[in-house]
Amino acid sequence: MGGGVKRVLVIDDVEGVRQSIKIHLRGAGYQVSTAGSYTEGMMMATRQLFDVILCDLKLPDKSGVEIIKDLKEQNITTPVVAVSGFIDAAMVNSAKAAGAVAYLPKPFLKSDLLALLAGVLQVEETGRSVDG
């Protein structure tokens, strides 16, 4: 991955959430694309290269867990951070079991989002695994 601008895909069905995350990340120097559904998110993730994907676990057409599983089936190794406004331990565990590298509960602080992304990207570049 190396240097350069990091590309982030944000998949969330709430327009306001997508725009808010996009503003925060662009302000921090990320290139951001957004999708509002499983279908749109999968289409973007399979056609473009991203450094990290932020994916809401509750989407109107399919769950974020299904996105994580389906990306793996297509050999797309982009790290996925699961995001949810519902504290559902079973869903969080399913997301991690499917391959999510981290979980971020909504609402979250901009600083928490940026710190988490920086950590995920650093792990990707150094090849070390995240424990947590």
VMD Tcl script that builds the backbone (N, CA, C; Angstrom):
set m [mol new atoms 396]
animate dup $m
set s [atomselect $m all]
$s set {name element resname resid chain x y z} {
  {N N MET 1 A 0.809 -1.192 0.000}
  {CA C MET 1 A 0.000 0.000 0.000}
  {C C MET 1 A 0.850 1.253 0.000}
  {N N GLY 2 A 1.850 1.299 0.822}
  {CA C GLY 2 A 2.791 2.401 0.799}
  {C C GLY 2 A 2.168 3.738 1.091}
  {N N GLY 3 A 2.812 4.802 0.580}
  {CA C GLY 3 A 2.362 6.158 0.860}
  {C C GLY 3 A 1.182 6.548 0.009}
  {N N GLY 4 A 0.947 7.849 -0.038}
  {CA C GLY 4 A -0.166 8.347 -0.839}
  {C C GLY 4 A -1.439 8.464 -0.033}
  {N N VAL 5 A -2.455 8.978 -0.705}
  {CA C VAL 5 A -3.751 9.186 -0.063}
  {C C VAL 5 A -4.435 7.835 0.148}
  {N N LYS 6 A -4.946 7.637 1.334}
  {CA C LYS 6 A -5.643 6.396 1.654}
  {C C LYS 6 A -7.101 6.508 1.229}
  {N N ARG 7 A -7.584 5.440 0.594}
  {CA C ARG 7 A -8.957 5.411 0.082}
  {C C ARG 7 A -9.856 4.624 1.024}
  {N N VAL 8 A -10.968 5.244 1.403}
  {CA C VAL 8 A -11.915 4.633 2.331}
  {C C VAL 8 A -13.287 4.538 1.664}
  {N N LEU 9 A -13.922 3.374 1.802}
  {CA C LEU 9 A -15.299 3.191 1.357}
  {C C LEU 9 A -16.183 3.153 2.593}
  {N N VAL 10 A -17.186 4.019 2.645}
  {CA C VAL 10 A -18.135 4.062 3.756}
  {C C VAL 10 A -19.468 3.518 3.263}
  {N N ILE 11 A -19.920 2.414 3.883}
  {CA C ILE 11 A -21.202 1.807 3.516}
  {C C ILE 11 A -22.155 1.973 4.697}
  {N N ASP 12 A -23.158 2.832 4.521}
  {CA C ASP 12 A -24.135 3.098 5.575}
  {C C ASP 12 A -25.418 3.556 4.904}
  {N N ASP 13 A -26.558 3.078 5.391}
  {CA C ASP 13 A -27.820 3.426 4.741}
  {C C ASP 13 A -28.345 4.802 5.143}
  {N N VAL 14 A -27.730 5.449 6.124}
  {CA C VAL 14 A -28.181 6.773 6.563}
  {C C VAL 14 A -27.320 7.848 5.906}
  {N N GLU 15 A -27.950 8.634 5.045}
  {CA C GLU 15 A -27.239 9.669 4.291}
  {C C GLU 15 A -26.454 10.614 5.199}
  {N N GLY 16 A -27.064 11.052 6.291}
  {CA C GLY 16 A -26.395 11.977 7.204}
  {C C GLY 16 A -25.128 11.388 7.821}
  {N N VAL 17 A -25.184 10.105 8.139}
  {CA C VAL 17 A -24.010 9.424 8.700}
  {C C VAL 17 A -22.905 9.349 7.651}
  {N N ARG 18 A -23.264 8.955 6.433}
  {CA C ARG 18 A -22.269 8.874 5.352}
  {C C ARG 18 A -21.598 10.223 5.134}
  {N N GLN 19 A -22.408 11.276 5.065}
  {CA C GLN 19 A -21.851 12.606 4.800}
  {C C GLN 19 A -20.975 13.091 5.947}
  {N N SER 20 A -21.396 12.831 7.169}
  {CA C SER 20 A -20.619 13.246 8.338}
  {C C SER 20 A -19.252 12.552 8.355}
  {N N ILE 21 A -19.247 11.241 8.135}
  {CA C ILE 21 A -17.987 10.492 8.105}
  {C C ILE 21 A -17.116 10.992 6.956}
  {N N LYS 22 A -17.738 11.224 5.802}
  {CA C LYS 22 A -17.010 11.695 4.627}
  {C C LYS 22 A -16.308 13.031 4.920}
  {N N ILE 23 A -17.026 13.956 5.548}
  {CA C ILE 23 A -16.450 15.264 5.889}
  {C C ILE 23 A -15.272 15.089 6.847}
  {N N HIS 24 A -15.455 14.273 7.889}
  {CA C HIS 24 A -14.374 14.044 8.863}
  {C C HIS 24 A -13.135 13.451 8.193}
  {N N LEU 25 A -13.350 12.433 7.369}
  {CA C LEU 25 A -12.216 11.738 6.758}
  {C C LEU 25 A -11.529 12.590 5.696}
  {N N ARG 26 A -12.319 13.294 4.899}
  {CA C ARG 26 A -11.700 14.178 3.895}
  {C C ARG 26 A -10.874 15.257 4.575}
  {N N GLY 27 A -11.373 15.772 5.692}
  {CA C GLY 27 A -10.646 16.784 6.445}
  {C C GLY 27 A -9.322 16.258 6.975}
  {N N ALA 28 A -9.254 14.936 7.167}
  {CA C ALA 28 A -8.030 14.303 7.668}
  {C C ALA 28 A -7.147 13.794 6.524}
  {N N GLY 29 A -7.540 14.087 5.283}
  {CA C GLY 29 A -6.696 13.740 4.146}
  {C C GLY 29 A -7.002 12.425 3.450}
  {N N TYR 30 A -8.123 11.799 3.797}
  {CA C TYR 30 A -8.511 10.545 3.139}
  {C C TYR 30 A -9.322 10.844 1.879}
  {N N GLN 31 A -9.267 9.928 0.928}
  {CA C GLN 31 A -10.155 9.977 -0.236}
  {C C GLN 31 A -11.332 9.073 0.120}
  {N N VAL 32 A -12.555 9.582 0.021}
  {CA C VAL 32 A -13.716 8.860 0.524}
  {C C VAL 32 A -14.764 8.630 -0.566}
  {N N SER 33 A -15.242 7.389 -0.638}
  {CA C SER 33 A -16.380 7.034 -1.480}
  {C C SER 33 A -17.461 6.526 -0.537}
  {N N THR 34 A -18.730 6.691 -0.935}
  {CA C THR 34 A -19.806 6.232 -0.063}
  {C C THR 34 A -20.810 5.382 -0.834}
  {N N ALA 35 A -21.473 4.498 -0.087}
  {CA C ALA 35 A -22.521 3.638 -0.639}
  {C C ALA 35 A -23.623 3.537 0.407}
  {N N GLY 36 A -24.888 3.430 -0.056}
  {CA C GLY 36 A -26.016 3.405 0.860}
  {C C GLY 36 A -26.660 2.054 1.065}
  {N N SER 37 A -26.092 1.007 0.459}
  {CA C SER 37 A -26.706 -0.319 0.576}
  {C C SER 37 A -25.665 -1.409 0.337}
  {N N TYR 38 A -26.057 -2.641 0.641}
  {CA C TYR 38 A -25.202 -3.799 0.362}
  {C C TYR 38 A -24.856 -3.829 -1.124}
  {N N THR 39 A -25.880 -3.712 -1.970}
  {CA C THR 39 A -25.682 -3.831 -3.420}
  {C C THR 39 A -24.696 -2.791 -3.934}
  {N N GLU 40 A -24.917 -1.530 -3.560}
  {CA C GLU 40 A -24.043 -0.443 -4.007}
  {C C GLU 40 A -22.635 -0.623 -3.430}
  {N N GLY 41 A -22.550 -0.996 -2.170}
  {CA C GLY 41 A -21.252 -1.182 -1.521}
  {C C GLY 41 A -20.445 -2.301 -2.149}
  {N N MET 42 A -21.100 -3.429 -2.427}
  {CA C MET 42 A -20.405 -4.555 -3.059}
  {C C MET 42 A -19.930 -4.186 -4.458}
  {N N MET 43 A -20.769 -3.458 -5.189}
  {CA C MET 43 A -20.402 -3.054 -6.541}
  {C C MET 43 A -19.135 -2.186 -6.493}
  {N N MET 44 A -19.102 -1.242 -5.571}
  {CA C MET 44 A -17.937 -0.355 -5.473}
  {C C MET 44 A -16.697 -1.111 -4.985}
  {N N ALA 45 A -16.882 -1.964 -3.981}
  {CA C ALA 45 A -15.748 -2.683 -3.390}
  {C C ALA 45 A -15.117 -3.679 -4.356}
  {N N THR 46 A -15.917 -4.189 -5.296}
  {CA C THR 46 A -15.376 -5.159 -6.244}
  {C C THR 46 A -14.804 -4.499 -7.498}
  {N N ARG 47 A -15.096 -3.225 -7.700}
  {CA C ARG 47 A -14.617 -2.533 -8.905}
  {C C ARG 47 A -13.472 -1.566 -8.647}
  {N N GLN 48 A -13.289 -1.175 -7.394}
  {CA C GLN 48 A -12.234 -0.219 -7.060}
  {C C GLN 48 A -11.400 -0.764 -5.912}
  {N N LEU 49 A -10.198 -0.237 -5.791}
  {CA C LEU 49 A -9.313 -0.633 -4.707}
  {C C LEU 49 A -9.444 0.358 -3.561}
  {N N PHE 50 A -9.718 -0.146 -2.367}
  {CA C PHE 50 A -9.799 0.691 -1.170}
  {C C PHE 50 A -8.791 0.194 -0.155}
  {N N ASP 51 A -8.349 1.097 0.713}
  {CA C ASP 51 A -7.409 0.722 1.779}
  {C C ASP 51 A -8.154 0.204 2.996}
  {N N VAL 52 A -9.370 0.675 3.195}
  {CA C VAL 52 A -10.203 0.204 4.306}
  {C C VAL 52 A -11.673 0.474 3.972}
  {N N ILE 53 A -12.552 -0.385 4.499}
  {CA C ILE 53 A -13.993 -0.228 4.312}
  {C C ILE 53 A -14.635 -0.082 5.688}
  {N N LEU 54 A -15.443 0.965 5.859}
  {CA C LEU 54 A -16.257 1.146 7.065}
  {C C LEU 54 A -17.659 0.693 6.691}
  {N N CYS 55 A -18.175 -0.304 7.375}
  {CA C CYS 55 A -19.451 -0.880 6.965}
  {C C CYS 55 A -20.429 -0.985 8.129}
  {N N ASP 56 A -21.582 -0.340 7.965}
  {CA C ASP 56 A -22.662 -0.458 8.943}
  {C C ASP 56 A -23.151 -1.908 8.924}
  {N N LEU 57 A -23.466 -2.442 10.084}
  {CA C LEU 57 A -23.923 -3.834 10.143}
  {C C LEU 57 A -25.394 -3.985 9.776}
  {N N LYS 58 A -26.173 -2.901 9.905}
  {CA C LYS 58 A -27.608 -2.977 9.569}
  {C C LYS 58 A -27.847 -2.169 8.301}
  {N N LEU 59 A -28.082 -2.879 7.213}
  {CA C LEU 59 A -28.356 -2.255 5.921}
  {C C LEU 59 A -29.734 -2.713 5.443}
  {N N PRO 60 A -30.364 -1.951 4.544}
  {CA C PRO 60 A -31.728 -2.306 4.138}
  {C C PRO 60 A -31.847 -3.604 3.338}
  {N N ASP 61 A -30.823 -3.946 2.544}
  {CA C ASP 61 A -30.965 -5.123 1.684}
  {C C ASP 61 A -30.297 -6.375 2.242}
  {N N LYS 62 A -29.115 -6.253 2.795}
  {CA C LYS 62 A -28.424 -7.371 3.451}
  {C C LYS 62 A -27.588 -6.801 4.581}
  {N N SER 63 A -27.089 -7.652 5.463}
  {CA C SER 63 A -26.325 -7.143 6.600}
  {C C SER 63 A -24.859 -6.870 6.239}
  {N N GLY 64 A -24.232 -6.068 7.073}
  {CA C GLY 64 A -22.808 -5.806 6.909}
  {C C GLY 64 A -21.986 -7.077 7.044}
  {N N VAL 65 A -22.458 -8.021 7.856}
  {CA C VAL 65 A -21.765 -9.304 8.009}
  {C C VAL 65 A -21.717 -10.019 6.658}
  {N N GLU 66 A -22.801 -9.931 5.897}
  {CA C GLU 66 A -22.830 -10.567 4.575}
  {C C GLU 66 A -21.844 -9.901 3.616}
  {N N ILE 67 A -21.687 -8.591 3.739}
  {CA C ILE 67 A -20.686 -7.906 2.914}
  {C C ILE 67 A -19.297 -8.454 3.220}
  {N N ILE 68 A -18.982 -8.577 4.508}
  {CA C ILE 68 A -17.664 -9.075 4.913}
  {C C ILE 68 A -17.430 -10.474 4.344}
  {N N LYS 69 A -18.424 -11.352 4.491}
  {CA C LYS 69 A -18.307 -12.725 3.976}
  {C C LYS 69 A -18.171 -12.739 2.451}
  {N N ASP 70 A -18.998 -11.949 1.782}
  {CA C ASP 70 A -18.999 -11.953 0.317}
  {C C ASP 70 A -17.714 -11.367 -0.255}
  {N N LEU 71 A -17.140 -10.372 0.402}
  {CA C LEU 71 A -15.852 -9.827 -0.049}
  {C C LEU 71 A -14.775 -10.904 0.049}
  {N N LYS 72 A -14.770 -11.635 1.165}
  {CA C LYS 72 A -13.779 -12.712 1.338}
  {C C LYS 72 A -13.929 -13.777 0.261}
  {N N GLU 73 A -15.178 -14.139 -0.044}
  {CA C GLU 73 A -15.429 -15.150 -1.071}
  {C C GLU 73 A -14.876 -14.713 -2.421}
  {N N GLN 74 A -14.826 -13.397 -2.647}
  {CA C GLN 74 A -14.309 -12.865 -3.907}
  {C C GLN 74 A -12.822 -12.500 -3.793}
  {N N ASN 75 A -12.192 -12.974 -2.733}
  {CA C ASN 75 A -10.761 -12.742 -2.492}
  {C C ASN 75 A -10.394 -11.266 -2.418}
  {N N ILE 76 A -11.310 -10.459 -1.899}
  {CA C ILE 76 A -11.022 -9.046 -1.659}
  {C C ILE 76 A -10.590 -8.951 -0.199}
  {N N THR 77 A -9.331 -8.561 -0.004}
  {CA C THR 77 A -8.743 -8.607 1.333}
  {C C THR 77 A -8.727 -7.254 2.042}
  {N N THR 78 A -9.437 -6.282 1.504}
  {CA C THR 78 A -9.509 -4.968 2.135}
  {C C THR 78 A -10.037 -5.118 3.559}
  {N N PRO 79 A -9.337 -4.528 4.557}
  {CA C PRO 79 A -9.838 -4.638 5.932}
  {C C PRO 79 A -11.176 -3.918 6.093}
  {N N VAL 80 A -12.086 -4.563 6.826}
  {CA C VAL 80 A -13.411 -4.001 7.052}
  {C C VAL 80 A -13.588 -3.691 8.533}
  {N N VAL 81 A -13.998 -2.448 8.830}
  {CA C VAL 81 A -14.343 -2.046 10.183}
  {C C VAL 81 A -15.861 -2.048 10.267}
  {N N ALA 82 A -16.407 -2.851 11.176}
  {CA C ALA 82 A -17.849 -2.928 11.371}
  {C C ALA 82 A -18.301 -1.758 12.241}
  {N N VAL 83 A -19.399 -1.121 11.828}
  {CA C VAL 83 A -19.950 0.027 12.549}
  {C C VAL 83 A -21.422 -0.253 12.812}
  {N N SER 84 A -21.892 0.077 14.021}
  {CA C SER 84 A -23.313 -0.112 14.288}
  {C C SER 84 A -23.792 0.780 15.412}
  {N N GLY 85 A -25.031 1.225 15.294}
  {CA C GLY 85 A -25.660 1.996 16.349}
  {C C GLY 85 A -26.392 1.102 17.333}
  {N N PHE 86 A -26.454 -0.171 17.040}
  {CA C PHE 86 A -27.129 -1.135 17.907}
  {C C PHE 86 A -26.069 -2.000 18.573}
  {N N ILE 87 A -26.062 -1.982 19.897}
  {CA C ILE 87 A -25.104 -2.829 20.607}
  {C C ILE 87 A -25.704 -4.239 20.662}
  {N N ASP 88 A -25.252 -5.048 19.744}
  {CA C ASP 88 A -25.748 -6.409 19.624}
  {C C ASP 88 A -24.522 -7.323 19.616}
  {N N ALA 89 A -24.233 -7.919 20.766}
  {CA C ALA 89 A -23.019 -8.723 20.909}
  {C C ALA 89 A -22.952 -9.846 19.881}
  {N N ALA 90 A -24.083 -10.480 19.593}
  {CA C ALA 90 A -24.090 -11.584 18.627}
  {C C ALA 90 A -23.697 -11.079 17.240}
  {N N MET 91 A -24.219 -9.901 16.861}
  {CA C MET 91 A -23.906 -9.360 15.542}
  {C C MET 91 A -22.431 -8.941 15.466}
  {N N VAL 92 A -21.941 -8.326 16.531}
  {CA C VAL 92 A -20.528 -7.917 16.573}
  {C C VAL 92 A -19.636 -9.153 16.471}
  {N N ASN 93 A -19.985 -10.198 17.219}
  {CA C ASN 93 A -19.198 -11.434 17.167}
  {C C ASN 93 A -19.259 -12.063 15.778}
  {N N SER 94 A -20.433 -12.017 15.143}
  {CA C SER 94 A -20.569 -12.546 13.781}
  {C C SER 94 A -19.693 -11.766 12.816}
  {N N ALA 95 A -19.663 -10.446 12.975}
  {CA C ALA 95 A -18.848 -9.603 12.091}
  {C C ALA 95 A -17.368 -9.929 12.269}
  {N N LYS 96 A -16.933 -10.083 13.507}
  {CA C LYS 96 A -15.526 -10.406 13.750}
  {C C LYS 96 A -15.197 -11.809 13.245}
  {N N ALA 97 A -16.122 -12.747 13.447}
  {CA C ALA 97 A -15.902 -14.108 12.967}
  {C C ALA 97 A -15.811 -14.127 11.440}
  {N N ALA 98 A -16.576 -13.247 10.787}
  {CA C ALA 98 A -16.562 -13.181 9.327}
  {C C ALA 98 A -15.291 -12.526 8.800}
  {N N GLY 99 A -14.600 -11.774 9.671}
  {CA C GLY 99 A -13.348 -11.170 9.240}
  {C C GLY 99 A -13.199 -9.679 9.484}
  {N N ALA 100 A -14.170 -9.043 10.142}
  {CA C ALA 100 A -14.021 -7.615 10.456}
  {C C ALA 100 A -12.785 -7.444 11.340}
  {N N VAL 101 A -11.991 -6.423 11.042}
  {CA C VAL 101 A -10.761 -6.207 11.806}
  {C C VAL 101 A -11.011 -5.417 13.080}
  {N N ALA 102 A -12.157 -4.733 13.159}
  {CA C ALA 102 A -12.479 -3.941 14.345}
  {C C ALA 102 A -13.961 -3.611 14.339}
  {N N TYR 103 A -14.438 -3.118 15.482}
  {CA C TYR 103 A -15.826 -2.711 15.630}
  {C C TYR 103 A -15.857 -1.321 16.236}
  {N N LEU 104 A -16.680 -0.443 15.675}
  {CA C LEU 104 A -16.813 0.920 16.175}
  {C C LEU 104 A -18.296 1.195 16.423}
  {N N PRO 105 A -18.689 1.363 17.709}
  {CA C PRO 105 A -20.096 1.636 17.993}
  {C C PRO 105 A -20.466 3.086 17.674}
  {N N LYS 106 A -21.682 3.285 17.127}
  {CA C LYS 106 A -22.197 4.632 16.886}
  {C C LYS 106 A -22.992 5.062 18.109}
  {N N PRO 107 A -23.032 6.326 18.432}
  {CA C PRO 107 A -22.257 7.400 17.792}
  {C C PRO 107 A -20.814 7.351 18.270}
  {N N PHE 108 A -19.905 7.797 17.437}
  {CA C PHE 108 A -18.498 7.802 17.821}
  {C C PHE 108 A -17.919 9.190 17.604}
  {N N LEU 109 A -16.834 9.445 18.306}
  {CA C LEU 109 A -16.143 10.721 18.163}
  {C C LEU 109 A -15.263 10.678 16.924}
  {N N LYS 110 A -15.103 11.826 16.293}
  {CA C LYS 110 A -14.217 11.939 15.134}
  {C C LYS 110 A -12.823 11.421 15.493}
  {N N SER 111 A -12.343 11.772 16.688}
  {CA C SER 111 A -10.994 11.352 17.101}
  {C C SER 111 A -10.892 9.833 17.211}
  {N N ASP 112 A -11.965 9.175 17.678}
  {CA C ASP 112 A -11.958 7.710 17.784}
  {C C ASP 112 A -11.931 7.068 16.398}
  {N N LEU 113 A -12.705 7.625 15.476}
  {CA C LEU 113 A -12.725 7.124 14.106}
  {C C LEU 113 A -11.345 7.244 13.468}
  {N N LEU 114 A -10.742 8.411 13.586}
  {CA C LEU 114 A -9.433 8.638 12.966}
  {C C LEU 114 A -8.349 7.767 13.595}
  {N N ALA 115 A -8.396 7.599 14.914}
  {CA C ALA 115 A -7.403 6.756 15.597}
  {C C ALA 115 A -7.555 5.300 15.174}
  {N N LEU 116 A -8.789 4.835 15.073}
  {CA C LEU 116 A -9.037 3.451 14.667}
  {C C LEU 116 A -8.555 3.207 13.239}
  {N N LEU 117 A -8.892 4.119 12.335}
  {CA C LEU 117 A -8.453 3.962 10.942}
  {C C LEU 117 A -6.929 3.973 10.844}
  {N N ALA 118 A -6.293 4.883 11.550}
  {CA C ALA 118 A -4.828 4.946 11.527}
  {C C ALA 118 A -4.232 3.631 12.012}
  {N N GLY 119 A -4.817 3.063 13.068}
  {CA C GLY 119 A -4.329 1.793 13.596}
  {C C GLY 119 A -4.512 0.652 12.612}
  {N N VAL 120 A -5.681 0.581 11.981}
  {CA C VAL 120 A -5.958 -0.471 10.994}
  {C C VAL 120 A -4.990 -0.354 9.818}
  {N N LEU 121 A -4.789 0.849 9.329}
  {CA C LEU 121 A -3.903 1.059 8.174}
  {C C LEU 121 A -2.458 0.753 8.525}
  {N N GLN 122 A -2.047 1.086 9.740}
  {CA C GLN 122 A -0.681 0.791 10.163}
  {C C GLN 122 A -0.458 -0.716 10.225}
  {N N VAL 123 A -1.434 -1.439 10.758}
  {CA C VAL 123 A -1.340 -2.896 10.825}
  {C C VAL 123 A -1.252 -3.483 9.420}
  {N N GLU 124 A -2.056 -2.961 8.493}
  {CA C GLU 124 A -2.029 -3.438 7.115}
  {C C GLU 124 A -0.656 -3.232 6.484}
  {N N GLU 125 A -0.052 -2.087 6.752}
  {CA C GLU 125 A 1.235 -1.782 6.129}
  {C C GLU 125 A 2.375 -2.588 6.742}
  {N N THR 126 A 2.294 -2.850 8.051}
  {CA C THR 126 A 3.392 -3.581 8.685}
  {C C THR 126 A 3.173 -5.089 8.651}
  {N N GLY 127 A 1.929 -5.503 8.359}
  {CA C GLY 127 A 1.649 -6.923 8.272}
  {C C GLY 127 A 1.408 -7.599 9.610}
  {N N ARG 128 A 1.365 -6.811 10.672}
  {CA C ARG 128 A 1.092 -7.390 11.980}
  {C C ARG 128 A -0.409 -7.494 12.172}
  {N N SER 129 A -0.833 -8.379 13.047}
  {CA C SER 129 A -2.265 -8.540 13.260}
  {C C SER 129 A -2.725 -7.692 14.438}
  {N N VAL 130 A -4.015 -7.352 14.415}
  {CA C VAL 130 A -4.615 -6.600 15.497}
  {C C VAL 130 A -5.212 -7.597 16.464}
  {N N ASP 131 A -5.047 -7.349 17.735}
  {CA C ASP 131 A -5.675 -8.211 18.720}
  {C C ASP 131 A -6.746 -7.415 19.427}
  {N N GLY 132 A -7.997 -7.689 19.115}
  {CA C GLY 132 A -9.043 -6.936 19.791}
  {C C GLY 132 A -10.189 -6.859 18.920}
}
mol reanalyze $m
mol bondsrecalc $m
mol representation Tube
mol addrep $m
